[in-house]
Amino acid sequence: MRDPKYDILFEPVKIGPVQTRNRFYQVPHCSGMGYRYPNAEARMRGIKAEGGWGVVSTQETEIHPTSDLSPANEARLWDDSDIPNLKLMSDAVHAHDSLAAIQLVHGGINAPNRYSRLSPMSPSHAALSNNDPYQAREMDKADIKAFRGWHVDAAKRAKKAGFDIIYVYAGHDMTLLQHFLLARHNHRADEYGGSFENRLRLFREVIEDTKLAVGDTCAVAVRLAVDELMGAKGFRHEIEGKDIIEALAEEPDLWDVNLADWSNDSQTSRFAKEGYQEPYTAFVKSVTTKPVVGVGRYTSPDKMVDLIKKNHMDLIGAARPSIADPFLPLKIREGRLEEIRECIGCNICVSGDNTNSPMRCTQNPTVGEEWRRNWHPEILPNTPSSKKYLIIGGGPSGLEAATSLIKSGNDVVLADGANYWGGRVTLESKLPGLAEWARVRDWRMWQLQQVSNANLYLNSQLSSEDILSYGIENIVLATGASWRSDGVGRVHRQSLKYLNNDRNFTPDDIMMGKLSNDKLTGPIVIFDDDQFYMGSIMAEVAIKTGRKVVFVTSTPNVAAWSENTLEQGRIQSRLIKLGVEIIASHELFDQQNDRLHIACSYSGNTRKVHCDTLILVTSRLPNDLLWKELLAKKEDWSDKGINTVTRIGDCLQPGLIAMAVQSGHNYVREIIDNNSNAFRREDQNFAR
């Protein structure tokens, strides 16, 4: 039973001609499924409506072939043939009495038109926002008229597809409408450029066009970035952002306000905490009577209530928290707050869109699999028969396997050799900026602590003989992986014999506190060939020792893969501000006492770097000794009552924490599905 203080979150909100059933609003977010996988897209959004989100939105939806975002897999509404795919989604949302919203977009300089091969368009002649070596042409009056027509046509198609809320989108520095608003993009000298009123003209016209076309039955929402965190070079919430909303205050039916660009709007928990957008959006309610929705990676219901009561916003917007827990609203409604699977702000979901693939989530292993494998985030069928499982390893994969086995009607013994639960999650959550990652451990441990058929044992270093002696039928090895100390990674594919292990550490060593016991006082060098977050965090840890820190990476910039999680710029900026020396595009060549020899990846030229301590961040090896020992004794399994021995998570394949969690979950789903790992494909002729 819920606390009455949360009742305010379940009040309906009128948005123009429609009304929500509550204040929970899944704002537009990309999924990596888009127009190529419409069944998967529809099922994923429908699950959110089932979970209680009063409004569920699409991702950005291209309105015309001149807004072709290929190879990105967004939604499309180029012509009437796209209506059935999108109606799949609106129908799935309406099935649970929620409103369906669609975010129409023309990307302007963000749309390279690689598939359509039409000329990209912009307010003025301009380079594209990606690195394609061609430009967008300046729109003439006929182009502007045509664009207004395309937007109206798309809005009418959206209405036919069953959408209740239709967006006019000017945010994230990704849209033609925002480019007209921004003086740095709009250099025109006619009535659509120059003064503030002129730059606002097209935005105003498109809002009016859309309301005239569909406003009788559909709400028209505006999504606007009120600040770009660029100072005078861009929108500032107290100046340009406020001016726009004051000028158009009562025009749309809803204001959806956020930050630009996307890396600002969707900051990771490493760089921003819950509610970080509030200082920029607090003014909006003071200048409009229309309902306002905003985001801030909100997972706390108390925070949500506070935002409503202090008149900051009318609807609680969410993208990432709705991915981590599609049933967050229902859990609040039913008073099950401890069951909320809180977003950890890692942006692994974002990486799906940036790699043009269906998204995954560190907390929610079912996302992207709702249609493909018929996985539901809250419903786990019972296994064919109840059995007992011994899981060795209480890290992310072991904890997920344990919780899923319990939910599917089995008994679990979970053992870990350490004196703490969580494995790598616990260690990594103690690193700078990663505290919220501990939620992966905490949510699963809470689940296991509520039941009597999960026996949990720490400080239990089991041998293969121990495992054989217990006679438990099913053995699950979730023993994780360890960072390599031999230099093997992407650049160096063989062990480097010259490495001096007396002076070298791995991230595992650092996380166990060995750097603080290092008796050397000279420079620390990090060699990063992993290309994600760990190398840069090792640099942050190292700089706290007061020693000089040099960051050597095999890539042209720091933490190159973090471009996909929208962190790269912040990571590199932080290291520069901390005084870390960065040497890019170099690999290891030799190590002699306190000198490290590195070689340029392009020229092969070598240089010496003073290095008292080297931290190697290259790749990891599975901790699979138990697996090998048990495999060697396979002939004894049957006699000892053992039926299966299975590796999961990093013990099978070192990877992302999200991959470890899904591996643990998939292990149980395969048992339920009789060891089938099959999934449906949308590139074949399946009937809808």
C-alpha positions as CSV (number, residue, x, y, z in Angstrom):
1,M,0.0,0.0,0.0
2,R,1.5,3.3,-1.0
3,D,2.1,6.3,1.3
4,P,-0.6,9.0,0.6
5,K,2.2,11.5,0.1
6,Y,2.7,9.9,-3.3
7,D,-0.9,10.4,-4.4
8,I,0.0,13.6,-6.2
9,L,2.1,11.6,-8.7
10,F,-1.1,9.8,-9.8
11,E,-3.2,12.8,-10.6
12,P,-4.2,13.3,-14.2
13,V,-2.8,16.2,-16.2
14,K,-4.7,17.9,-19.0
15,I,-2.5,18.5,-22.1
16,G,-4.5,20.4,-24.7
17,P,-7.3,18.1,-25.9
18,V,-6.0,15.0,-24.1
19,Q,-5.4,14.0,-20.5
20,T,-2.8,11.8,-18.9
21,R,-3.7,9.2,-16.3
22,N,-0.8,10.2,-14.1
23,R,2.3,12.4,-13.9
24,F,4.8,9.8,-15.2
25,Y,6.0,10.8,-18.7
26,Q,8.5,8.7,-20.7
27,V,10.0,11.5,-22.8
28,P,11.3,10.7,-26.3
29,H,14.4,8.6,-26.3
30,C,16.3,6.5,-28.9
31,S,16.3,2.7,-28.6
32,G,18.4,1.5,-31.5
33,M,15.4,-0.4,-32.8
34,G,13.5,2.3,-34.8
35,Y,12.1,1.7,-38.2
36,R,14.1,-1.5,-38.9
37,Y,12.6,-3.3,-35.9
38,P,9.1,-2.0,-35.5
39,N,7.7,-5.0,-33.5
40,A,10.6,-4.8,-31.0
41,E,10.1,-1.1,-30.7
42,A,6.4,-1.4,-30.2
43,R,6.7,-4.1,-27.6
44,M,9.3,-2.2,-25.6
45,R,7.2,0.9,-25.5
46,G,4.1,-1.1,-24.7
47,I,5.8,-2.7,-21.7
48,K,6.4,0.8,-20.3
49,A,2.7,1.7,-20.6
50,E,1.9,-1.6,-18.8
51,G,4.4,-0.5,-16.1
52,G,2.4,2.7,-15.5
53,W,4.0,5.4,-17.6
54,G,1.1,7.7,-18.4
55,V,2.7,9.0,-21.5
56,V,5.1,6.9,-23.7
57,S,7.0,8.6,-26.5
58,T,8.8,7.4,-29.6
59,Q,12.3,8.3,-30.4
60,E,13.0,11.1,-33.0
61,T,11.0,10.4,-36.1
62,E,12.3,11.5,-39.4
63,I,9.6,13.5,-41.3
64,H,11.1,13.4,-44.9
65,P,14.0,11.8,-46.9
66,T,15.9,15.1,-46.6
67,S,16.1,14.2,-42.9
68,D,17.7,10.8,-43.4
69,L,19.8,10.0,-40.3
70,S,21.3,6.7,-41.7
71,P,22.9,4.6,-40.5
72,A,21.2,5.6,-37.2
73,N,18.1,3.5,-36.7
74,E,15.4,6.1,-35.6
75,A,11.7,6.1,-36.5
76,R,10.5,7.2,-39.9
77,L,7.4,8.9,-41.2
78,W,8.4,9.8,-44.7
79,D,5.1,8.7,-46.3
80,D,2.0,6.8,-45.6
81,S,3.8,3.4,-45.9
82,D,5.4,4.2,-42.5
83,I,2.1,4.6,-40.7
84,P,1.5,0.8,-40.0
85,N,4.8,0.4,-38.2
86,L,4.2,3.4,-36.0
87,K,0.6,2.3,-35.3
88,L,2.1,-0.9,-33.8
89,M,3.6,1.3,-31.1
90,S,0.6,3.6,-30.4
91,D,-1.7,0.5,-30.2
92,A,0.7,-1.1,-27.7
93,V,0.6,2.0,-25.6
94,H,-3.1,2.5,-25.8
95,A,-3.7,-1.1,-24.7
96,H,-2.8,0.1,-21.2
97,D,-4.7,3.4,-21.3
98,S,-1.6,5.5,-21.7
99,L,-1.0,8.3,-24.2
100,A,1.3,7.8,-27.2
101,A,3.6,10.7,-28.2
102,I,5.7,11.1,-31.3
103,Q,8.7,13.3,-31.7
104,L,8.9,14.6,-35.3
105,V,12.3,15.7,-36.5
106,H,14.2,17.2,-39.3
107,G,17.9,17.0,-38.5
108,G,19.2,19.9,-40.7
109,I,23.0,19.7,-40.5
110,N,22.6,16.6,-38.4
111,A,21.0,14.7,-41.2
112,P,23.7,13.6,-43.8
113,N,21.2,11.9,-46.0
114,R,23.5,9.0,-46.7
115,Y,20.6,6.7,-47.8
116,S,18.4,9.2,-49.6
117,R,21.3,11.0,-51.2
118,L,19.3,14.2,-51.2
119,S,21.0,17.6,-50.4
120,P,21.2,18.2,-46.7
121,M,19.6,21.5,-45.7
122,S,20.4,24.3,-43.2
123,P,19.4,27.8,-42.5
124,S,22.7,28.9,-44.0
125,H,25.5,27.1,-46.0
126,A,27.2,25.0,-43.4
127,A,29.4,22.0,-42.7
128,L,27.5,19.0,-41.4
129,S,27.7,18.2,-37.7
130,N,29.4,14.9,-38.4
131,N,32.6,14.3,-40.3
132,D,31.1,13.7,-43.7
133,P,33.2,15.8,-46.2
134,Y,30.3,17.6,-47.8
135,Q,28.0,20.5,-46.7
136,A,24.4,21.4,-46.2
137,R,23.0,24.0,-48.6
138,E,21.2,27.1,-47.5
139,M,17.4,26.9,-47.7
140,D,15.6,29.3,-49.9
141,K,12.0,30.4,-49.4
142,A,10.7,27.5,-51.5
143,D,12.6,25.1,-49.2
144,I,11.2,26.7,-46.1
145,K,7.7,26.4,-47.5
146,A,8.3,22.8,-48.4
147,F,9.7,22.0,-45.0
148,R,6.6,23.5,-43.3
149,G,4.5,21.2,-45.6
150,W,6.5,18.2,-44.7
151,H,6.1,18.8,-41.0
152,V,2.3,19.2,-41.5
153,D,2.1,16.0,-43.6
154,A,4.1,14.1,-40.9
155,A,1.8,15.4,-38.2
156,K,-1.3,14.3,-40.1
157,R,0.3,10.9,-40.6
158,A,1.1,10.7,-36.9
159,K,-2.5,11.4,-36.1
160,K,-3.6,8.6,-38.5
161,A,-1.1,6.3,-36.7
162,G,-2.9,6.9,-33.5
163,F,-0.7,9.3,-31.6
164,D,-2.1,11.6,-29.0
165,I,0.8,14.1,-28.5
166,I,2.8,15.4,-31.5
167,Y,6.1,17.1,-31.0
168,V,7.6,20.2,-32.5
169,Y,11.3,19.5,-31.7
170,A,14.0,22.1,-31.2
171,G,16.6,20.6,-29.0
172,H,20.0,18.9,-28.6
173,D,21.5,20.9,-31.5
174,M,20.2,18.1,-33.7
175,T,17.2,19.8,-35.3
176,L,16.6,22.2,-38.2
177,L,14.2,24.2,-36.0
178,Q,16.9,24.8,-33.4
179,H,19.4,25.7,-36.0
180,F,17.1,28.5,-37.2
181,L,16.9,29.7,-33.6
182,L,20.7,29.7,-33.1
183,A,22.7,32.7,-34.4
184,R,25.8,30.5,-34.8
185,H,23.9,28.4,-37.4
186,N,21.6,31.0,-38.8
187,H,23.4,33.7,-40.8
188,R,20.5,34.7,-43.0
189,A,19.7,38.3,-43.8
190,D,16.0,37.8,-44.7
191,E,12.9,37.6,-42.4
192,Y,14.1,34.2,-41.1
193,G,17.5,35.4,-39.8
194,G,19.2,38.2,-38.0
195,S,17.0,39.5,-35.1
196,F,15.6,37.2,-32.4
197,E,12.1,37.7,-33.7
198,N,13.2,36.7,-37.2
199,R,15.1,33.6,-36.0
200,L,12.0,32.6,-34.0
201,R,9.7,33.0,-37.0
202,L,9.9,29.5,-38.5
203,F,9.6,27.9,-35.0
204,R,6.4,29.9,-34.4
205,E,5.0,29.0,-37.8
206,V,5.6,25.3,-37.4
207,I,3.9,25.3,-34.0
208,E,0.9,27.1,-35.5
209,D,0.9,24.8,-38.6
210,T,0.9,21.7,-36.4
211,K,-1.8,23.0,-34.1
212,L,-4.0,23.9,-37.1
213,A,-3.4,20.5,-38.7
214,V,-4.0,18.2,-35.8
215,G,-4.7,20.3,-32.7
216,D,-8.4,19.4,-32.6
217,T,-7.7,16.0,-31.1
218,C,-3.9,15.8,-30.6
219,A,-1.9,17.8,-28.2
220,V,1.1,19.7,-29.6
221,A,4.2,19.6,-27.5
222,V,7.4,21.6,-27.9
223,R,10.7,20.1,-26.9
224,L,13.2,22.9,-26.3
225,A,16.8,22.9,-25.1
226,V,16.8,26.0,-22.8
227,D,20.6,26.0,-22.2
228,E,23.6,24.6,-24.0
229,L,26.1,25.0,-21.3
230,M,28.2,27.1,-23.7
231,G,27.9,30.5,-22.2
232,A,27.4,33.3,-24.6
233,K,28.2,31.0,-27.6
234,G,24.9,29.3,-27.2
235,F,21.5,29.3,-25.5
236,R,21.5,30.4,-21.9
237,H,18.4,29.5,-19.8
238,E,18.3,33.0,-18.2
239,I,18.4,34.8,-21.6
240,E,17.7,33.0,-24.9
241,G,15.9,30.0,-23.3
242,K,13.6,32.3,-21.3
243,D,13.1,34.7,-24.2
244,I,11.8,31.9,-26.5
245,I,9.4,30.5,-23.9
246,E,8.1,33.9,-23.0
247,A,7.5,34.7,-26.6
248,L,5.7,31.4,-27.3
249,A,4.4,30.8,-23.7
250,E,0.8,29.8,-24.6
251,E,1.3,28.5,-28.1
252,P,2.0,24.8,-27.5
253,D,0.0,22.5,-25.2
254,L,3.1,21.3,-23.4
255,W,6.6,22.4,-22.8
256,D,9.2,19.6,-22.6
257,V,12.4,21.4,-21.5
258,N,16.0,20.1,-21.3
259,L,19.6,20.8,-22.1
260,A,21.6,20.7,-25.3
261,D,23.6,18.9,-26.7
262,W,22.7,15.3,-26.0
263,S,25.9,14.8,-23.9
264,N,24.6,17.6,-21.6
265,D,21.1,16.4,-21.5
266,S,22.1,12.7,-20.7
267,Q,25.1,13.1,-18.4
268,T,26.3,10.0,-16.7
269,S,26.3,9.6,-12.9
270,R,30.0,9.9,-13.1
271,F,29.6,13.6,-13.9
272,A,26.1,14.6,-12.7
273,K,23.7,13.5,-10.0
274,E,19.9,13.2,-9.9
275,G,18.2,16.5,-10.7
276,Y,21.2,18.1,-12.3
277,Q,19.0,20.0,-14.8
278,E,16.8,21.7,-12.2
279,P,18.8,25.0,-12.1
280,Y,18.3,25.5,-15.8
281,T,14.6,24.6,-16.0
282,A,13.2,26.0,-12.8
283,F,12.1,29.3,-14.5
284,V,9.8,27.7,-17.0
285,K,6.6,27.4,-14.9
286,S,6.9,31.1,-14.0
287,V,6.4,32.2,-17.7
288,T,3.7,29.8,-19.0
289,T,0.4,28.4,-17.8
290,K,0.9,25.3,-19.9
291,P,2.1,22.0,-18.3
292,V,5.8,21.4,-18.1
293,V,7.8,18.2,-18.2
294,G,11.5,17.9,-17.6
295,V,14.1,15.3,-16.9
296,G,17.0,14.7,-14.4
297,R,17.4,10.9,-14.1
298,Y,14.8,10.8,-11.4
299,T,14.4,7.6,-9.4
300,S,13.4,8.9,-6.0
301,P,9.6,9.3,-5.5
302,D,10.2,11.8,-2.8
303,K,12.2,14.0,-5.2
304,M,9.4,13.6,-7.7
305,V,6.8,14.8,-5.2
306,D,9.0,17.8,-4.3
307,L,9.3,18.9,-7.9
308,I,5.5,18.9,-8.3
309,K,4.8,20.6,-5.0
310,K,7.3,23.4,-5.6
311,N,5.8,24.0,-9.0
312,H,9.0,23.1,-10.9
313,M,7.1,20.8,-13.3
314,D,3.8,19.1,-13.8
315,L,5.0,15.8,-15.2
316,I,8.0,13.8,-14.2
317,G,10.0,13.1,-17.4
318,A,12.3,10.1,-17.7
319,A,14.2,8.3,-20.4
320,R,16.9,6.2,-18.7
321,P,15.0,5.5,-15.5
322,S,12.1,4.2,-17.6
323,I,14.6,1.8,-19.3
324,A,16.1,0.6,-16.1
325,D,12.7,-0.1,-14.6
326,P,9.7,0.1,-17.0
327,F,7.5,-0.6,-13.9
328,L,8.8,2.2,-11.7
329,P,5.4,4.1,-11.7
330,L,3.4,0.9,-10.8
331,K,5.8,0.1,-8.0
332,I,5.4,3.5,-6.5
333,R,1.6,3.2,-6.9
334,E,1.6,-0.1,-5.1
335,G,4.0,0.9,-2.3
336,R,6.8,-1.4,-3.5
337,L,9.6,1.2,-3.4
338,E,12.3,-1.2,-2.5
339,E,11.6,-3.1,-5.7
340,I,12.4,-0.2,-8.0
341,R,15.3,-1.1,-10.2
342,E,17.1,2.3,-10.1
343,C,19.1,3.6,-13.1
344,I,22.8,3.8,-12.4
345,G,23.4,6.5,-15.0
346,C,26.1,4.5,-17.0
347,N,24.6,5.3,-20.4
348,I,25.1,1.8,-21.8
349,C,21.6,2.3,-23.1
350,V,22.7,5.4,-25.0
351,S,25.5,3.4,-26.6
352,G,22.9,1.3,-28.5
353,D,21.8,4.3,-30.5
354,N,25.4,5.4,-31.1
355,T,26.4,1.9,-32.4
356,N,23.1,1.6,-34.4
357,S,22.0,-1.5,-32.5
358,P,19.2,-2.4,-30.1
359,M,20.0,-0.9,-26.7
360,R,20.9,-2.9,-23.6
361,C,20.7,-1.8,-19.9
362,T,23.0,-2.6,-17.0
363,Q,20.1,-2.9,-14.6
364,N,17.4,-4.3,-16.9
365,P,18.6,-7.4,-18.9
366,T,15.3,-7.7,-20.7
367,V,15.3,-4.4,-22.6
368,G,15.5,-5.0,-26.3
369,E,14.4,-8.6,-25.8
370,E,10.7,-7.9,-25.1
371,W,9.5,-9.0,-28.6
372,R,12.6,-10.7,-29.8
373,R,12.7,-13.3,-27.1
374,N,9.4,-12.6,-25.3
375,W,11.2,-11.5,-22.2
376,H,9.2,-9.4,-19.6
377,P,11.0,-7.3,-17.0
378,E,8.7,-8.4,-14.2
379,I,7.4,-11.8,-15.2
380,L,9.7,-14.9,-15.2
381,P,7.9,-18.2,-15.8
382,N,8.8,-21.1,-13.6
383,T,11.4,-23.5,-14.8
384,P,10.1,-26.9,-16.0
385,S,10.9,-28.4,-12.5
386,S,12.2,-26.9,-9.3
387,K,15.9,-27.7,-8.7
388,K,18.8,-26.7,-6.6
389,Y,21.6,-24.6,-8.0
390,L,25.1,-23.8,-6.6
391,I,26.4,-20.5,-7.9
392,I,30.0,-19.7,-7.2
393,G,30.6,-16.0,-7.5
394,G,28.5,-13.1,-6.1
395,G,29.2,-10.5,-8.8
396,P,26.7,-9.1,-11.3
397,S,26.2,-12.3,-13.3
398,G,26.0,-14.5,-10.2
399,L,23.6,-12.2,-8.4
400,E,21.3,-11.9,-11.5
401,A,21.3,-15.6,-12.0
402,A,20.5,-16.2,-8.3
403,T,17.6,-13.7,-8.3
404,S,16.2,-15.1,-11.5
405,L,16.5,-18.7,-10.4
406,I,14.6,-17.8,-7.2
407,K,11.9,-16.0,-9.1
408,S,11.5,-19.0,-11.4
409,G,10.9,-21.4,-8.5
410,N,14.3,-22.8,-7.6
411,D,16.6,-23.1,-4.6
412,V,19.9,-21.4,-4.7
413,V,23.2,-21.6,-2.8
414,L,25.4,-18.6,-3.6
415,A,29.0,-18.6,-2.4
416,D,31.8,-16.1,-2.9
417,G,35.4,-16.3,-1.7
418,A,35.5,-12.6,-0.8
419,N,34.1,-10.9,2.3
420,Y,31.7,-8.7,0.3
421,W,29.0,-9.2,-2.3
422,G,29.0,-7.6,-5.7
423,G,32.3,-8.7,-7.2
424,R,33.6,-6.1,-9.6
425,V,30.6,-3.9,-9.1
426,T,31.5,-3.4,-5.4
427,L,35.1,-2.6,-6.3
428,E,34.3,-0.3,-9.2
429,S,31.6,1.6,-7.3
430,K,34.3,2.8,-4.9
431,L,36.2,4.5,-7.8
432,P,35.7,8.2,-8.4
433,G,32.2,9.0,-9.8
434,L,30.9,5.4,-9.9
435,A,29.1,5.2,-6.5
436,E,25.6,4.7,-8.1
437,W,26.9,1.6,-9.9
438,A,26.5,-0.2,-6.5
439,R,22.8,-0.2,-7.2
440,V,23.4,-3.3,-9.4
441,R,24.5,-5.2,-6.3
442,D,22.1,-3.6,-3.9
443,W,18.9,-4.3,-5.8
444,R,19.7,-8.0,-6.3
445,M,21.0,-8.5,-2.8
446,W,17.7,-7.0,-1.4
447,Q,15.7,-9.5,-3.5
448,L,17.8,-12.4,-2.2
449,Q,17.5,-11.3,1.4
450,Q,13.7,-11.4,1.2
451,V,13.5,-15.2,0.6
452,S,14.3,-18.3,2.6
453,N,15.4,-20.5,-0.3
454,A,18.5,-18.5,-1.1
455,N,21.5,-19.5,1.1
456,L,24.3,-16.9,0.9
457,Y,27.9,-17.6,2.0
458,L,30.8,-15.2,2.0
459,N,34.4,-16.1,2.7
460,S,33.8,-19.4,0.9
461,Q,36.7,-20.2,-1.4
462,L,35.5,-23.4,-3.0
463,S,37.7,-26.0,-4.7
464,S,36.6,-28.4,-7.4
465,E,36.7,-31.1,-4.8
466,D,34.4,-29.1,-2.5
467,I,32.0,-28.6,-5.4
468,L,31.9,-32.3,-6.3
469,S,31.4,-33.3,-2.7
470,Y,28.2,-31.2,-2.2
471,G,26.3,-33.2,-4.8
472,I,24.3,-30.2,-6.0
473,E,22.9,-31.0,-9.4
474,N,23.5,-27.8,-11.2
475,I,26.7,-25.7,-10.9
476,V,27.0,-22.2,-12.1
477,L,30.5,-20.6,-12.3
478,A,30.3,-16.8,-12.1
479,T,33.9,-16.3,-10.9
480,G,34.5,-13.2,-13.0
481,A,37.7,-12.1,-14.7
482,S,41.0,-10.4,-13.8
483,W,42.9,-7.6,-15.6
484,R,46.0,-8.8,-17.5
485,S,49.5,-7.8,-16.4
486,D,51.3,-8.9,-19.5
487,G,50.2,-6.0,-21.8
488,V,48.0,-8.1,-24.1
489,G,45.1,-6.1,-25.5
490,R,44.0,-4.5,-28.8
491,V,47.4,-3.2,-29.9
492,H,49.7,-5.9,-28.3
493,R,48.3,-9.3,-29.1
494,Q,51.2,-11.2,-27.5
495,S,52.7,-11.0,-24.0
496,L,55.3,-8.3,-23.6
497,K,58.3,-10.1,-22.1
498,Y,60.1,-6.8,-21.2
499,L,57.5,-5.6,-18.7
500,N,58.9,-5.2,-15.1
501,N,56.3,-6.6,-12.8
502,D,58.0,-5.1,-9.8
503,R,56.9,-1.7,-11.0
504,N,53.7,-2.5,-12.7
505,F,50.1,-2.7,-11.5
506,T,46.7,-3.6,-13.0
507,P,43.3,-2.0,-12.2
508,D,42.7,-4.9,-9.8
509,D,45.8,-4.0,-7.9
510,I,44.7,-0.3,-7.7
511,M,41.1,-1.3,-6.6
512,M,42.7,-3.4,-3.8
513,G,44.6,-0.3,-2.6
514,K,48.1,-1.3,-3.7
515,L,48.9,2.1,-5.2
516,S,48.7,3.6,-1.7
517,N,51.4,1.2,-0.6
518,D,53.7,1.9,-3.5
519,K,57.0,3.0,-2.1
520,L,58.0,4.7,-5.4
521,T,57.5,8.4,-5.6
522,G,58.2,9.2,-9.3
523,P,55.8,9.5,-12.2
524,I,52.9,7.1,-12.7
525,V,52.1,6.1,-16.3
526,I,48.8,4.7,-17.3
527,F,48.8,2.7,-20.6
528,D,45.2,2.5,-21.7
529,D,44.4,0.0,-24.5
530,D,40.9,-0.8,-23.1
531,Q,39.5,2.5,-24.5
532,F,36.6,2.8,-22.1
533,Y,36.2,4.2,-18.6
534,M,38.7,2.3,-16.5
535,G,41.9,3.9,-17.8
536,S,40.8,7.5,-17.1
537,I,39.6,6.6,-13.7
538,M,42.9,5.0,-12.9
539,A,44.4,8.4,-13.8
540,E,42.0,10.1,-11.4
541,V,43.1,7.7,-8.6
542,A,46.7,8.2,-9.5
543,I,46.6,12.0,-9.4
544,K,45.4,11.9,-5.8
545,T,48.8,10.5,-4.8
546,G,50.4,13.8,-5.6
547,R,52.7,12.2,-8.1
548,K,53.0,13.2,-11.8
549,V,50.6,11.2,-14.0
550,V,51.1,10.5,-17.7
551,F,48.2,8.9,-19.7
552,V,49.4,7.0,-22.7
553,T,46.7,5.7,-25.0
554,S,46.7,3.7,-28.2
555,T,43.8,5.8,-29.6
556,P,43.8,9.4,-30.8
557,N,41.9,10.6,-27.8
558,V,41.2,9.5,-24.2
559,A,38.6,6.8,-23.6
560,A,37.6,6.6,-27.2
561,W,34.7,4.2,-26.8
562,S,33.1,6.6,-24.3
563,E,32.0,8.6,-27.3
564,N,29.2,6.1,-27.3
565,T,28.2,6.9,-23.7
566,L,28.5,10.6,-24.3
567,E,31.4,11.0,-21.9
568,Q,34.5,11.3,-23.9
569,G,34.7,15.1,-23.9
570,R,34.1,15.3,-20.2
571,I,36.6,12.6,-19.4
572,Q,39.4,14.2,-21.4
573,S,38.6,17.7,-20.0
574,R,38.7,16.3,-16.5
575,L,42.1,14.8,-17.0
576,I,43.5,18.0,-18.5
577,K,42.1,20.0,-15.6
578,L,43.7,17.6,-13.1
579,G,47.1,18.1,-14.8
580,V,47.4,14.7,-16.3
581,E,49.8,14.7,-19.3
582,I,48.2,12.9,-22.3
583,I,50.1,11.1,-25.0
584,A,47.8,9.8,-27.6
585,S,48.3,7.2,-30.5
586,H,51.2,5.5,-28.8
587,E,51.9,1.9,-27.8
588,L,54.4,0.2,-25.6
589,F,57.9,-0.6,-26.9
590,D,60.2,-1.4,-24.0
591,Q,60.6,-0.9,-20.2
592,Q,63.9,-0.5,-18.5
593,N,64.0,0.4,-14.8
594,D,62.4,3.8,-14.4
595,R,62.1,4.5,-18.2
596,L,59.2,3.4,-20.3
597,H,59.8,3.4,-24.1
598,I,56.7,4.1,-26.2
599,A,56.2,4.1,-30.0
600,C,54.0,6.3,-32.2
601,S,51.3,4.2,-33.7
602,Y,51.8,6.0,-37.1
603,S,55.5,6.7,-37.5
604,G,56.9,4.0,-35.2
605,N,59.2,6.7,-33.7
606,T,60.1,5.9,-30.1
607,R,60.4,8.1,-27.1
608,K,61.3,7.6,-23.4
609,V,59.0,8.5,-20.6
610,H,60.1,8.7,-16.9
611,C,58.0,6.0,-15.3
612,D,58.4,4.7,-11.7
613,T,55.0,2.9,-11.7
614,L,53.1,1.6,-14.8
615,I,49.4,0.8,-14.6
616,L,48.4,-1.5,-17.4
617,V,44.7,-1.2,-18.6
618,T,44.6,-3.5,-21.5
619,S,42.2,-6.5,-21.3
620,R,41.0,-9.2,-18.9
621,L,41.3,-13.0,-18.6
622,P,38.4,-15.2,-17.3
623,N,38.9,-16.6,-13.8
624,D,38.1,-20.1,-15.1
625,L,40.5,-22.3,-13.1
626,L,37.5,-24.0,-11.4
627,W,35.9,-24.6,-14.8
628,K,39.1,-26.3,-16.1
629,E,39.5,-28.4,-13.0
630,L,35.8,-29.5,-13.1
631,L,36.1,-30.2,-16.8
632,A,39.1,-32.4,-16.2
633,K,36.9,-34.4,-13.7
634,K,33.8,-34.6,-15.9
635,E,33.7,-38.4,-15.7
636,D,33.0,-38.0,-12.0
637,W,30.0,-35.6,-12.4
638,S,27.3,-38.2,-12.7
639,D,28.6,-40.2,-9.7
640,K,28.7,-37.0,-7.6
641,G,25.1,-36.1,-8.6
642,I,26.1,-33.2,-10.9
643,N,24.1,-32.7,-14.1
644,T,25.4,-29.4,-15.5
645,V,28.3,-27.0,-15.0
646,T,27.9,-23.7,-16.7
647,R,30.1,-20.6,-17.0
648,I,28.3,-17.2,-17.1
649,G,29.3,-13.5,-17.1
650,D,33.0,-12.5,-17.2
651,C,34.0,-16.1,-16.4
652,L,32.8,-17.0,-19.8
653,Q,33.5,-13.7,-21.7
654,P,34.9,-10.6,-20.0
655,G,32.8,-7.6,-21.0
656,L,30.5,-4.8,-19.8
657,I,28.7,-5.1,-16.5
658,A,25.5,-5.0,-18.5
659,M,26.7,-8.1,-20.5
660,A,27.5,-9.9,-17.2
661,V,24.0,-9.2,-15.9
662,Q,22.3,-10.3,-19.1
663,S,24.4,-13.5,-19.1
664,G,23.2,-14.4,-15.7
665,H,19.6,-13.7,-16.7
666,N,19.9,-15.5,-20.0
667,Y,21.2,-18.6,-18.2
668,V,17.8,-18.9,-16.4
669,R,15.8,-18.1,-19.5
670,E,17.5,-20.9,-21.4
671,I,16.4,-23.3,-18.6
672,I,12.9,-22.0,-18.9
673,D,13.0,-22.3,-22.7
674,N,14.6,-25.8,-22.7
675,N,18.1,-24.6,-23.5
676,S,16.9,-22.6,-26.6
677,N,18.8,-19.5,-27.4
678,A,16.6,-18.7,-30.4
679,F,15.1,-15.3,-31.1
680,R,12.7,-13.9,-33.6
681,R,14.1,-11.8,-36.5
682,E,12.5,-8.8,-38.2
683,D,14.6,-9.1,-41.3
684,Q,12.5,-12.1,-42.2
685,N,8.9,-12.3,-43.3
686,F,7.3,-12.8,-39.9
687,A,3.6,-12.0,-39.8
688,R,2.8,-9.2,-37.3
